[in-house]
Amino acid sequence: MSDQDPSSIRSIAVATEDVVDAAIYTRENPGTAVLRMTPPFHGRMRARLHVFHDEGGRVSEAIHLEPDDLLADAVLEAYPSFDDRSEDDRDEDPDRIRKRRERALETWRERAADAILDAVVLGRVDGIDGGHRVDVKRLG
């Protein structure tokens, strides 16, 4: 196996905060945040937070993991949004609404930090089907 072959990866280490921040960033901004691993690939890899920009069709050998693939579905479904208001809240003070949402987002952040999956399947990587399971190790 060459060090360019992602199938050599057995486990990935992710900072808990990076996974949660990437999930929030992608929902709150027009860009996309991912957890990125770059070659050379080894049995144990570190995936780091990366804001993904279209590189004009340039093919990269990096692996981009979507943060949603690393989090439990129940936590993803519970993500707070500005639309999660009742009709009674529609006329409420905007500052109060924002503060309530900030509290809800902080609660979600804590839940998400505890909901990182123990394994993930690496899929298609730059045209090559990976499709192999790797362990996820949390840092922090």
C-alpha positions, 0 to 999 in steps of 0.5 A, a space after each residue: 500500500 502506498 502512502 497515497 492510498 487512503 485504504 491504509 487508514 485504520 483510525 482518525 483523531 479529531 478534536 471534539 471542538 473541530 467537529 462541532 464547530 464544523 457542523 455549526 459553521 456549515 449550517 450558519 454560513 454559506 461556505 462548507 467546513 469539513 474535517 480534512 486529512 492530507 497525504 501521506 496517509 498512515 494507519 493513524 491520521 489526524 483530521 483537522 478543521 478546514 473551510 472548503 473552497 472550490 479550487 477551480 476543479 483542481 483535484 486534491 488528494 485530501 480526504 474531506 469528512 463532512 461533520 454530519 458523518 461524524 455525529 449521531 443522527 438524533 443530535 443533528 435533528 435537534 439542531 436549533 434554528 431561528 425558525 424553531 419559534 412558536 407563533 407567540 414568539 413572532 412579535 418578541 424582542 429580537 435581542 431576546 430571541 437571539 439570546 434564547 437561540 444562543 443558549 439553545 445553540 450552546 446546549 446543542 454544542 454540549 450534546 454534539 460534543 458527546 455524540 461523536 461516533 466511534 467509527 465512520 466509513 470513508 467513501 469516495 475519495 477523488 474518484 476512488 471508492 474507499 468504502 472502508 470503516 475507520 475508528 474515530 478517536 476524540 481529542 479533547 
